[in-house]
Amino acid sequence: MSGSEGIVRLVSGNPVTGAFHNFLRRWDYRPVTSWFPNFVTVNWNAGDAEIEKKVLGDVGSYGLQLSRLLAAVEILVGQLDLASLPPDQQKVVVRLQDLAAAARESVEGYRAGTPGDG
């Protein structure tokens, strides 16, 4: 018995989900999506969805935008004498450096075909 046959048998025997019997048989799963037609924003500027869509199309993904910002901030941080900062500010800088390093490692791992945690 294949996996889909098992699911159909399980569903068809259940009166609540039996209505989905044919749906599951004909369900066409394709892991391709377009996020913006169903994009839900949870913020106070949800009316900016069209602007966000345009910026993403023209400029690039949030990941691209953030990686460029992180790269620029890392250059500026490299000019700092970390020891001259108070401990709470040192912590902020180190956390930003860790974030940038984790983002780089994630991209490099993806490009190398290494499975990630997500």
KALINTA-V977758 format. One record per residue. N is the residue number from 1. RES is the residue in three letters. OMEGA is omega in whole degrees, 0 to 359 (* if undefined). Layout:
# KALINTA-V977758
n=N res=RES omega=OMEGA
n=N res=RES omega=OMEGA
This chain:
# KALINTA-V977758
n=1 res=MET omega=179
n=2 res=SER omega=180
n=3 res=GLY omega=181
n=4 res=SER omega=177
n=5 res=GLU omega=178
n=6 res=GLY omega=179
n=7 res=ILE omega=180
n=8 res=VAL omega=179
n=9 res=ARG omega=180
n=10 res=LEU omega=183
n=11 res=VAL omega=184
n=12 res=SER omega=178
n=13 res=GLY omega=182
n=14 res=ASN omega=184
n=15 res=PRO omega=181
n=16 res=VAL omega=184
n=17 res=THR omega=180
n=18 res=GLY omega=179
n=19 res=ALA omega=181
n=20 res=PHE omega=183
n=21 res=HIS omega=181
n=22 res=ASN omega=178
n=23 res=PHE omega=181
n=24 res=LEU omega=177
n=25 res=ARG omega=185
n=26 res=ARG omega=183
n=27 res=TRP omega=181
n=28 res=ASP omega=181
n=29 res=TYR omega=175
n=30 res=ARG omega=184
n=31 res=PRO omega=177
n=32 res=VAL omega=182
n=33 res=THR omega=171
n=34 res=SER omega=188
n=35 res=TRP omega=191
n=36 res=PHE omega=177
n=37 res=PRO omega=181
n=38 res=ASN omega=185
n=39 res=PHE omega=178
n=40 res=VAL omega=178
n=41 res=THR omega=178
n=42 res=VAL omega=179
n=43 res=ASN omega=183
n=44 res=TRP omega=181
n=45 res=ASN omega=180
n=46 res=ALA omega=178
n=47 res=GLY omega=180
n=48 res=ASP omega=184
n=49 res=ALA omega=180
n=50 res=GLU omega=177
n=51 res=ILE omega=178
n=52 res=GLU omega=180
n=53 res=LYS omega=180
n=54 res=LYS omega=180
n=55 res=VAL omega=178
n=56 res=LEU omega=179
n=57 res=GLY omega=184
n=58 res=ASP omega=189
n=59 res=VAL omega=181
n=60 res=GLY omega=184
n=61 res=SER omega=176
n=62 res=TYR omega=179
n=63 res=GLY omega=178
n=64 res=LEU omega=181
n=65 res=GLN omega=181
n=66 res=LEU omega=181
n=67 res=SER omega=177
n=68 res=ARG omega=176
n=69 res=LEU omega=179
n=70 res=LEU omega=179
n=71 res=ALA omega=179
n=72 res=ALA omega=180
n=73 res=VAL omega=178
n=74 res=GLU omega=177
n=75 res=ILE omega=180
n=76 res=LEU omega=179
n=77 res=VAL omega=179
n=78 res=GLY omega=179
n=79 res=GLN omega=182
n=80 res=LEU omega=167
n=81 res=ASP omega=186
n=82 res=LEU omega=181
n=83 res=ALA omega=181
n=84 res=SER omega=180
n=85 res=LEU omega=174
n=86 res=PRO omega=183
n=87 res=PRO omega=181
n=88 res=ASP omega=177
n=89 res=GLN omega=175
n=90 res=GLN omega=180
n=91 res=LYS omega=179
n=92 res=VAL omega=181
n=93 res=VAL omega=181
n=94 res=VAL omega=178
n=95 res=ARG omega=177
n=96 res=LEU omega=177
n=97 res=GLN omega=177
n=98 res=ASP omega=178
n=99 res=LEU omega=180
n=100 res=ALA omega=179
n=101 res=ALA omega=179
n=102 res=ALA omega=178
n=103 res=ALA omega=179
n=104 res=ARG omega=180
n=105 res=GLU omega=179
n=106 res=SER omega=179
n=107 res=VAL omega=180
n=108 res=GLU omega=178
n=109 res=GLY omega=179
n=110 res=TYR omega=181
n=111 res=ARG omega=179
n=112 res=ALA omega=180
n=113 res=GLY omega=179
n=114 res=THR omega=179
n=115 res=PRO omega=179
n=116 res=GLY omega=180
n=117 res=ASP omega=187
n=118 res=GLY omega=*
